[in-house]
Amino acid sequence: MIMANELARSPALRNYLLTCRYCMTSKLCLRLLRLFLGTRRDKGIHISIDQPHSYTHMALKRLGVPQEGLIYIDAISKLTGVRAESSSVRFLSDGFSLPILDDVFSRAYLPEGVERYYVKLEDLGFVLVDNVSVALQYARPEKVMMLMLGLTNLIKKYTALRAFLVMEPKSNPDVHQYLRSICDREFSFKDEWL
């Protein structure tokens, strides 16, 4: 995969914008998680906006990808109340309310009922946001842009941490252009590459 070579070649780059057609975003995210968790053995956070974390959890399980180092931040499943068994998930308190930086990264923890486990961001290798395009259905473009700016600025504080923002570029050209300006590099994935 292109990203495996890029990560090995460019360790100083911290924030990536990954674009593809909307119908391919799930496949791209699964490929990335397979690379991060399986091949590279990185630990990280997957912020699921497009689909419930249980979908990704089950897909990775079927692929035999270890998920011990993965924390899910689920922005949408709080509405359905569905939790994948054995996943480390944190639901956002009000569905998709965008308090991610204050509410999650400062105090990310495992599911309710489990002793709180505070995550050391310096021990993580990635934060994957599964589909910025979908966030635009829940929040104004300006708010989404501010959230992503906060995330990319936060990433710069930690040596090993990288952000991967997945987006369908035609969903909102202004947001796409803004994300291009705050990310170190953009990769556009063609369907046949996935």
Secondary structure, DSSP 8 states (H G I E B T S, - for coil): -HHHHHHHH-TT--EEEEE--GGGHHHHHHHHHIIIIIIS---EEEEESSS-HHHHHHHHHHHT---TTEEEEESSGGGTT---TT--EEE-TTSS---IIIIIITS----TTS------GGG--EEEES-HHHHTTTS-HHHHHHHHHHHHHHHTTSSS-EEEEEE-GGG-HHHHHHHHHHSSEEEE--GGG-
